[in-house]
């Protein structure tokens, strides 16, 4: 019982446009694909 701990977590989803602005700044996007797939627990994810 001494080794049990309580923790919490939050699910965060990044803003796609902000991520593009940070990582693709000054670069030309040649090909972009947007698809959905199956994530953990059957949740839909954008790939």
C-alpha positions in Angstrom: 0.0 0.0 0.0 2.9 2.4 0.6 3.9 2.3 -3.1 0.5 3.3 -4.5 0.4 6.8 -6.0 -2.4 8.9 -7.5 -1.8 10.7 -10.7 -3.8 12.7 -13.3 -3.2 13.2 -17.0 -4.7 15.5 -19.6 -5.2 14.8 -23.3 -3.7 17.6 -25.4 -4.3 18.1 -29.1 -1.9 20.5 -30.9 -3.3 23.2 -33.2 -2.2 22.0 -36.7 -1.9 25.5 -38.1 0.3 26.7 -35.2 2.5 23.6 -35.6 2.9 24.2 -39.3 3.9 27.9 -38.6 6.6 26.8 -36.1 8.1 23.8 -38.0 7.6 24.8 -41.6 8.5 28.5 -41.3 10.4 29.6 -44.4 9.8 26.2 -46.1 7.6 25.3 -49.1 5.1 22.5 -48.6 5.3 20.3 -51.7 2.8 17.6 -50.8 0.2 17.6 -48.0 -2.0 14.7 -47.1 -4.8 14.6 -44.5 -6.1 11.2 -43.5 -7.9 9.8 -40.5 -6.9 6.5 -38.8 -7.8 4.5 -35.7 -6.0 5.5 -32.4 -6.0 3.9 -29.0 -9.4 2.8 -27.7 -10.9 3.2 -31.2 -10.6 7.0 -31.2 -10.2 8.7 -34.5 -6.9 10.5 -35.2 -5.8 12.9 -37.9 -2.6 11.7 -39.6 
